[in-house]
Amino acid sequence: MCGVLLAVSPMRASVYYVTVAGLGGEPDYEQRFTATAKDLDKVFKASSGAHVYTLTGNQATRARLTEMMAAVARDAKPEDDFVLTLIGHGSFDGVEYKFNLVGPDVSAAELAAMCDKVPARRQLVVNTTSASGGAVAALERPGRGVIAATKTGTEKNATVFARYWVEALQDPTADVDKSESISAMEAFQYADRKTAGFYESQKRLATEHAVFEDTGRGEAVRAVAVQGREGALLSSLTVVRIGASQAAMNDPAKRDLLMKKEELEQKIDALKYQKAAMDPGDYKKQLTEALLQLATVQGELEK
């Protein structure tokens, strides 16, 4: 297939982060959920150009979440990225998932409707709650990656995935490809591995198995498929930058170069996923051009 048009997003203008720590129900959970949300708030606020919204404690109500999401929908642009993180307890009755908040809960369908109003073309929903697997079908949409701490709505025990998701965004070893940025896929794989290790160290049967869906029209999976596009969006979506990459975003002279570098890396990732459907000669030509451009931009960044 010649002349494949790559689905690469334009340079990212900004990121809108919304984090909600839901109802704890018990003091221990309340403290844990609030602390996790505050840790994420700190991580996200270190990102240049980020818009960070966080709800915890008595502020974590359906009304406040609706107001916050409406504000993001009003201000965000199509070229921006949007990340929604849910921390706490969830429930699933076999049909409908609900995120437990102070006062009335909010359903997965209602969360999806809020996200649909956000114009950002690339979105990520990280649902770290119990029973979160039951929310994936309602939340999935082309251009939106969905990560859930549990593979189904029937895994109802409290989860530890959130702890390791936050750790992934702070640990340089999560940056497997050494790009000085941590993608949603890198963070997912790190947190999933650490979660499994937690249950092994405790000699307990694992009661949570994280999954993701990022094609907008498929079943949630636990690993990147050899064939198919599962994982393409999450691999190209940067959640946070670290090290020199983060410093470059704070330097007006290098910011545009860094964003061009990330755009080219997304293009290369997209090419790799589309290789099987492309003419070999066309694939080699496009890949070579992208790699040469990336090398030039990297050289400029290192000056």
N, C-alpha and C positions, 0 to 999 in steps of 0.2 A: 504494500500500500504506500504509494508515493505521496509526498507533500503533506505528511501528517501535521495537523495544526495542534500544537502543544497547548494544553490548558494551564498556562502559567499566569499567576496573578500579577497585577501591576505592583510596582514598588509599594511596600507597606507604608502608609502614612503614620499610623498609630495603632495602639492596641487598647481595647476596652476590656478591663477585667472586672467581673462581678463575682464576689465570693460570699456565700451565705452559710453560716453555721446555724443549723436548725435546732429544734427543741431537744434538750438533753434528757429531760425526764428525771435524772438523778444528778447530784452534785458532781460526781466523778466524770460523768459524760459531759456535763455542761462545761466543766473546766477544760476537758480535753478538746471538745469541739471549738470552743472559743480560742484556745491557745493555737490550735492548728490554723484557724482562719486568720489570726493576727500574724502568725509566721508568714503565711502567704501574702498578706497585705504588705508586709515589710519587703518581701522578695520582689513583688510587682512594682512597688513604689521606687525601687532602685533602677527601674527601666526608664530610659529617657523617652519622653513623649507619651508615656502611658497614662491612661485614665483609670483610676482604681476606686472601686466601690466595694465596701465590705459591710455586711450586716451580721451582728452577733447579739446574744442575750435577748433582752426584751424588745430590741429593735428588729429582730428576725421574724417579722410578721408578713402575712400574705399582702397586706396593704402596702407596707414599705417596699417589699420586693417588686410589686407591680409598679409603684412610683419610680423606683430605681431603673427598672427595665425600660419604662417609658422615656426616661431621661436619656438613656443610652440610645434608644431607637431614634430619638429626636436629633442627637448630636453626632452619632457615628456616620461615616461615609462608606460607600461601597468598597473602597480600596483599603479600609481599616480591617483589622482582625478583631474577633470578639471571643472571649474566653469566660465561660460560666462554670464555677466550681461549687458543688453542693456537698456539704459536710454534715453528717449527723445520722438520723434514723430515717428509714423509709419503710413503707408497707406495701403489700401487694395482695389483693384478694382473689387472684386468679384471672382478673380482667383488667383492673386499673391499679397503677402505681400512684402512691402519694408520698410527697416529701413532707415530713413532720415539722411544722412551724409553731410558733407561739400563736395560739388561737386557731383559726381554720387552716387546714393543710392545703397544699397546692398539688394538683395532679400533674402527671407527665404531659398530658394533652394540653393543659393550661400553660405549662412551662414552654412547650413547643410553640404555642401560639405567641407567647411573649418573644421568644427568640426569632420567630418568623418576621416580626415587625422590625427587627434590627437589620439595617441595610447592608451590614458587612457581609461580603460574599463568602469569606472564609470564617467559619465558626468552629468552636470546640466546646463541648459540654463534658465536664468531668464529674460524674456522679459517684461519689465515694461512699454512699450510704448502704445500709443493709437493704436487701431486695431490689437493688438498683438495676439488676438485669431485666427486671420487669418493665423498665422505663424506656429501653432502647428502641423498641418498635415505634413508639409514639414520637420520639425525639429525632429519629434519623431523617435526613434530608440531603440531597446532593449539595456539596459544599460545606457540610457540617460533619465533623467527626464527633462520635459519641463514645466515651469511655465509661464503663461501669465496673464497680468493685466486685460484683457478683455476676455469675453467668446466667442466672434466672431470678425470677421474683420469689422463688421458694427458698433461696439462701437468705434466711432472715436474721441470723445472728449479727451482733455488732461487728463491724469490720475494722481492720488495721491498715487497709490500703492507703487511706488518707495520709497517715504518718509517713509512709514511704514515698508517696507522691511529692510531698513537700521536701523530703530529704533529697529526692532526685533533682529538684530544681536548685538545690544548694551544693550538690556534690559534683565537682569537676569530672569525676570518673564516669558520670552518667553521659558525658559528651563522648560517645564512642567513636564518632568520626572525626573528632578533634577539630570541629568547625568553630569552636568557641561560642556555641549556642546549643541549647538543649531543646530538641524537637519533642513534640507530643509523643512520638513513637519511642524515642529514647527514654523519656520519663516513664512511659507505660511499661516498657520492658524492665527498667530498673525497679520500679515499684512492685511489679508482678513477681520478679525474682526475689526481692527482699521479703515480700509477704509470704511466699512459699517457705523461705528460710526461717521466718518467725515460727510457723507452725511446726516445722521440723525440729527446731531448737527446743520448743515447748513439749515435744512428743505428743502433739495433739492432731487429731484429724482436721484437715483444712476445711473450714466452713465458708470459704469465699474463693472464687476463681474469677479473676478479672477478665473482661472481654472488651472488644472495641468493634465499631462499625463506622466506616468512613466512605462508603460508596453511595450511601443514601437510598439504597434499594436492595439490601441484602440481610443475611442473618449475621448476628454478632459472632465474632471469631476470637480465638485466643492467640493466634500467631499470624504473621504475614504469610499470605499464600504464595507459593512458587509461581503459579499461573494466576492471572487475575489482577485486580487493582486494589484489593484489600491492603491497606497500609500506606498507599501513595500519599493521601492527604496528610495523615498524621506524621509521615516522615518529612514532609516539606513545611509543616507548620511549626515555626519557632515559638516556644512558650516563653523562654527567657534567654538572654544573652549573658555570657560570663567573660571574665578576664579582659583581654584586649578588645574583644568585640563589644563588650559593654562600654568600655572606655571610648571606643571609636564613635559610638552612638551619642556620647556626650560632647564630641568634638565636631562642631559644624563643618570643619574642613574635610572630615572623613566620613560624615554620616551618609552622604549620597553614594560614596564609593562602597560602603558596607552594604547598603540596601541593594546596590547593583550586584554585588557579590552574592547576596542571598537569592536574588532573582535568578541569577545564572545557575546557582546550585539547585534551585527548584526545577529549572528547565532540564538540567542533567538528570535529576531524579525522575522527572516525568518521562524523559526519553527511555530510561532503563525499563520503566514499567510498560512502555508502549513498543519495545523492541520487537516482540513476537509478531506484532501486527504491521510492522513497517518493512519496506523494501530495504534489504541489507545495505545497499549503497547509500540510500537516503539517510538511514540511521547513522552510518559511519560519518557522512558529511556533516550532519547536524551536530553530532557528538563532538567531532573534532573542532568545529567552529566554536561551540560553547566552551570547550576546555581551553582553547586558545584565549578567548575573551576573559575567562575566569583567571587564567594565569596573569594576564595584563592587569586586571583590576587588583589582584592580590599583590602584585609588584608595586602598584601605586599606594596601596594601603601600608606597605612595609617601609615606604620611604620616610 
